[in-house]
Amino acid sequence: MTKYVFIYHAPTPPADTAPPSPDQMEAVMGEWNVWAERVGEGMIDFGTPLAHGTKVTPQGTASSTNDVVGYSIIEASDIDAALALAEGHPHLKMPGGCEIEVHEAQPIPGM
């Protein structure tokens, strides 16, 4: 089995956007839990939301302007199987044009 990293992208919401209600959050997390059950034993790391990123370069640091908002790590037999798990993913139902990047985790030689 190969590990795949799902990187979740979402646009930055306007500053005046109201946070979701507890009922809305419970419904969203219910969808995520259904997805996790579909992944089953292939779920390596459910992941977590991400915020307030800092970009590090040889010149120093700056606030990240990237729209990365979370990640998950799964195992699948191949990229097609990993992409099939992205189909119907709850993140894709979020407003604003949310996306998922799927990357194959490459083994590090000698480790």
N, C-alpha and C positions, 0 to 999 in steps of 0.2 A: 504494500500500500504506500501511496505517496501522500505527503502533506501538502495542503493547499491553504493559502492565506486569502481570506475574503476581506477586502478593504472596502469599507463603506464610505461613500461620498454623499454629502448633502449640501445644498446651498445654505449660506448663513442666513438665518431668519432675520427679518427686520427687528430693530431694537424694541419696537412697541408690540411685538408678538406676545400674546399671553401664553404662559406655560400650560401644558395639558393638565386637565383635571385628574384627580386620582382615579376616577372611573375610566377615563381615556387611557391612562397609563396602564391600568390593569388589563384593559382589552388588548392593547398593543403587546404587552408582555405575554399575554396568553397566546397571541399569534407566533411570537418568537419561540415560545416553549413548544408549540406544535411543530414548528420547523426543526427545532433541536431534536425532538422525538423522531422526526423523519430521518435526520442524519444518523441517529442511533449511536452505536459504538464508535462511529467515525468521528465523533465530536472530541477533538483534542483539547480545545480551549474555546469555550463559548465566547470569550472576549469581554469587552467592556466599552462603554461610550468613551470618546476622547474629546477633549476641549483644550483651548488655550495653548496650542502648540507653539514651540519655539524652534526656529530654523537655526541650525549651527553650520557655519561655513568657515573656511580658513580665515576669513576676515572678521569673524565674531558671530554675534547672535542677533536675531531680529524676530519679531512676531511672525509666525507662520501665516501665510495667506492661503494655504491649502485647505480644501474642504473635506479633509479626512475626519470622520466623526466616530469611527469605531472599527473593530476587526473581529474576526473569528478564525480559528485554525481547525481545519477538518482533515480527515484522511479519506481518500477515495482511490479506486483502482486506476483511474486515469483522468485526464482533463475533461473528457466527455461526461464522466460520472460526476465530477465536481461541478461542472456547468449545469448538469441536470438538477443538482441540489440548489442551485441559485434560481432556478425557474420558480416563480410564484413566491419568492422570498418576501417576508413581510416588509423588509426595508424598501423594496421596490414599490410598495403601496403608499409610502409616505409622500406628502405633497412636495412640490417644488422640483421634481425631476431628479430624484435620488438614484444613485447608481452603485453598482458593486464591481470592483475589479477582482479577478481571481488570478492569483499568482502561484505557480508551483514552487515550493520550498526546495532549494537545491542543497544536496548534502555538501558539507564542508570536508574536503579531503583530510584524512588523518584524524578526524574527530568522531 
